[in-house]
Amino acid sequence: VVIAGEQTGGRGRRGRSFVSPAGKGLYLSALLRPDCPLEQVSALTAWTAVAVCDAVEELCGIRPGIKWPNDVILDGRKLCGILTEAMIEGETGTVSSLVVGIGVNLRPNPEWPGEVRAVAGALSEFGRVPRRAELAAAILSRFERTYSLLEQGQEAELLERYRSRLCCIGKPVTVISPTAKYQAECIGLDENGHLLVRDGSGQEHTLSSGEI
């Protein structure tokens, strides 16, 4: 695990930047070498969000939710971003290594661009702000337990914990996929942690990637 006081090149999904100034957040990356197929990577990313939620709830006295696939939010404001990058063995199609990056906003950042300020939130706006070392230890402890359950094949337990945190089920959403953008209603979650949505024509889609 590498923990940074600040990041000058923080990255988010779809090539976005992740603003990570000194003194405003907790920024950490964990290197993993799992023995798992590629399809389990998205599940691990989602369940990392559960570990962050559990740690924040215990230390800060607030209960955040998850916007699929892995944004930790409260009152519609994003408290934490998670990005997982994988190295794949071309011959076997298996994952040889993963880097799971976690960035938690502890305090509001005056440097947030206007469009970010409209959706971003910080722990200090909702509850107690723990020390960075305390929060890092809590997140990593819960992440280790989550990762152990995944290795033991106990996905069902993890899936229920994830489903209980999702805040989009039954609500209208905008789906942003690599190939399209459309309006839909979120109708549930399948046994693999993929999001189920129904578009305006009544057609149902299973989302294993992208965002809403």
C-alpha positions as CSV (number, residue, x, y, z in Angstrom):
1,V,0.0,0.0,0.0
2,V,1.2,3.5,-0.9
3,I,-0.3,6.5,0.9
4,A,0.2,10.0,-0.5
5,G,-0.1,13.3,1.3
6,E,-1.1,14.8,-2.0
7,Q,-1.2,13.8,-5.7
8,T,-0.2,15.9,-8.6
9,G,-1.5,13.5,-11.2
10,G,-4.5,11.8,-9.6
11,R,-6.7,10.0,-12.0
12,G,-10.4,9.0,-12.2
13,R,-12.6,7.0,-14.5
14,R,-12.8,7.7,-18.2
15,G,-9.6,9.7,-18.2
16,R,-10.8,12.3,-15.7
17,S,-8.4,13.9,-13.2
18,F,-8.9,13.5,-9.4
19,V,-8.0,16.6,-7.6
20,S,-5.9,15.6,-4.6
21,P,-4.3,18.6,-2.7
22,A,-2.3,18.3,0.5
23,G,-4.2,18.3,3.7
24,K,-7.7,17.8,2.2
25,G,-8.0,14.0,1.8
26,L,-6.7,10.5,2.2
27,Y,-5.2,9.1,-1.0
28,L,-4.0,5.5,-1.1
29,S,-3.3,2.7,-3.6
30,A,-3.1,-1.0,-2.9
31,L,-1.2,-3.4,-5.2
32,L,-2.7,-6.9,-5.3
33,R,-1.7,-10.1,-7.1
34,P,-4.9,-12.1,-7.2
35,D,-5.5,-15.4,-8.9
36,C,-8.9,-14.6,-10.4
37,P,-10.6,-14.1,-13.8
38,L,-11.1,-10.7,-15.3
39,E,-14.9,-10.6,-14.5
40,Q,-14.1,-10.6,-10.7
41,V,-12.2,-7.3,-11.0
42,S,-15.4,-5.2,-11.3
43,A,-16.8,-7.0,-8.3
44,L,-13.7,-6.2,-6.2
45,T,-14.0,-2.6,-7.2
46,A,-17.6,-2.5,-6.0
47,W,-16.9,-4.3,-2.8
48,T,-14.0,-1.9,-2.1
49,A,-16.7,0.8,-1.8
50,V,-18.5,-1.3,0.8
51,A,-15.2,-1.4,2.9
52,V,-14.9,2.4,2.6
53,C,-18.6,2.9,3.7
54,D,-18.2,0.6,6.7
55,A,-15.0,2.4,7.8
56,V,-16.6,5.9,7.4
57,E,-19.8,4.8,9.2
58,E,-17.8,3.5,12.2
59,L,-15.4,6.4,12.5
60,C,-17.6,9.4,11.5
61,G,-21.1,8.4,12.7
62,I,-22.6,8.8,9.3
63,R,-24.0,6.2,6.9
64,P,-22.9,6.8,3.3
65,G,-24.3,4.9,0.3
66,I,-23.0,3.8,-3.0
67,K,-23.8,5.1,-6.5
68,W,-23.1,2.2,-8.9
69,P,-20.5,1.1,-9.5
70,N,-18.3,2.4,-6.6
71,D,-18.8,6.1,-5.8
72,V,-19.3,6.6,-2.0
73,I,-21.9,9.3,-1.6
74,L,-24.0,11.0,1.1
75,D,-27.0,13.3,0.3
76,G,-26.0,13.2,-3.3
77,R,-22.5,14.4,-2.7
78,K,-19.5,12.3,-3.6
79,L,-17.2,11.6,-0.7
80,C,-14.8,9.1,-2.2
81,G,-13.6,7.9,-5.6
82,I,-12.3,4.4,-6.4
83,L,-10.4,3.4,-9.5
84,T,-9.1,-0.1,-10.2
85,E,-6.6,-0.8,-12.9
86,A,-5.6,-4.4,-14.0
87,M,-2.7,-6.0,-15.7
88,I,-3.9,-8.9,-17.8
89,E,-1.9,-11.9,-19.1
90,G,-2.7,-12.0,-22.8
91,E,-2.3,-15.7,-23.2
92,T,-4.5,-16.9,-20.4
93,G,-6.8,-13.8,-20.0
94,T,-6.2,-13.9,-16.2
95,V,-5.4,-10.9,-14.0
96,S,-1.8,-10.9,-12.9
97,S,-1.9,-7.7,-10.8
98,L,-4.3,-5.0,-9.7
99,V,-3.9,-1.5,-8.3
100,V,-6.9,-0.3,-6.3
101,G,-6.8,3.5,-5.8
102,I,-9.0,5.1,-3.1
103,G,-9.4,8.9,-2.6
104,V,-11.5,10.2,0.3
105,N,-12.3,13.8,0.7
106,L,-11.8,14.8,4.3
107,R,-12.3,18.6,3.9
108,P,-13.8,20.8,1.1
109,N,-11.2,21.9,-1.5
110,P,-11.4,25.5,-2.6
111,E,-9.6,24.5,-5.8
112,W,-12.4,22.2,-6.9
113,P,-13.6,23.3,-10.4
114,G,-17.2,24.6,-10.5
115,E,-18.6,21.4,-12.0
116,V,-16.8,19.3,-9.3
117,R,-17.9,21.5,-6.5
118,A,-21.5,20.9,-7.5
119,V,-21.3,17.2,-6.8
120,A,-18.3,16.7,-4.5
121,G,-18.6,16.5,-0.7
122,A,-16.3,16.0,2.3
123,L,-16.5,14.2,5.6
124,S,-16.1,17.4,7.5
125,E,-19.5,18.6,6.1
126,F,-21.4,15.7,7.6
127,G,-19.6,14.4,10.7
128,R,-16.4,13.7,12.5
129,V,-13.1,14.0,10.6
130,P,-10.8,11.2,11.6
131,R,-7.0,11.3,11.4
132,R,-5.8,10.1,8.1
133,A,-3.8,7.3,9.7
134,E,-6.9,6.2,11.6
135,L,-9.1,6.2,8.5
136,A,-6.5,4.4,6.4
137,A,-6.2,1.7,9.0
138,A,-9.9,1.2,9.2
139,I,-10.4,1.1,5.4
140,L,-7.5,-1.3,4.9
141,S,-8.7,-3.6,7.7
142,R,-12.1,-3.9,6.1
143,F,-10.7,-4.2,2.6
144,E,-8.5,-7.1,3.7
145,R,-11.6,-8.9,5.1
146,T,-13.5,-8.2,1.9
147,Y,-10.6,-9.5,-0.2
148,S,-10.4,-12.6,1.9
149,L,-14.1,-13.3,1.4
150,L,-13.7,-12.9,-2.3
151,E,-10.7,-15.4,-2.3
152,Q,-12.9,-17.9,-0.3
153,G,-15.7,-17.7,-2.9
154,Q,-18.2,-16.0,-0.5
155,E,-19.5,-13.6,-3.1
156,A,-23.1,-14.0,-1.9
157,E,-22.4,-12.3,1.4
158,L,-20.5,-9.5,-0.2
159,L,-23.2,-9.0,-2.8
160,E,-25.9,-8.5,0.0
161,R,-23.7,-6.0,1.8
162,Y,-23.2,-4.1,-1.5
163,R,-26.9,-4.2,-2.4
164,S,-27.8,-2.7,1.0
165,R,-25.7,0.4,0.3
166,L,-26.9,1.0,-3.3
167,C,-28.9,4.2,-3.5
168,C,-30.0,4.1,-7.1
169,I,-32.4,1.1,-7.3
170,G,-35.9,2.2,-8.3
171,K,-34.7,5.6,-9.5
172,P,-34.3,7.2,-12.9
173,V,-30.7,7.3,-14.1
174,T,-28.6,8.4,-17.1
175,V,-26.5,5.4,-18.3
176,I,-23.1,6.3,-19.7
177,S,-21.5,3.4,-21.5
178,P,-18.5,3.2,-23.8
179,T,-20.8,3.2,-26.8
180,A,-24.0,5.1,-25.7
181,K,-25.7,7.5,-23.3
182,Y,-29.4,7.0,-22.5
183,Q,-32.1,7.5,-19.9
184,A,-33.3,4.5,-17.9
185,E,-34.7,3.3,-14.6
186,C,-32.5,1.3,-12.3
187,I,-34.5,-1.9,-11.4
188,G,-32.0,-4.1,-9.5
189,L,-28.8,-6.0,-9.3
190,D,-28.0,-9.5,-10.6
191,E,-26.0,-12.2,-8.8
192,N,-22.8,-11.0,-10.4
193,G,-23.1,-7.4,-9.1
194,H,-24.1,-6.1,-12.5
195,L,-26.7,-3.3,-12.6
196,L,-30.1,-4.0,-14.2
197,V,-31.8,-1.1,-16.0
198,R,-34.9,-0.6,-18.2
199,D,-34.7,2.0,-20.9
200,G,-37.6,4.2,-22.2
201,S,-38.7,1.5,-24.7
202,G,-39.0,-1.1,-22.0
203,Q,-35.9,-3.0,-23.0
204,E,-33.8,-4.3,-20.1
205,H,-30.0,-4.0,-20.0
206,T,-27.4,-5.6,-17.8
207,L,-24.5,-3.2,-17.1
208,S,-21.1,-4.7,-16.2
209,S,-19.1,-1.5,-17.0
210,G,-19.7,2.2,-17.5
211,E,-21.4,4.5,-15.0
212,I,-24.6,6.2,-14.2
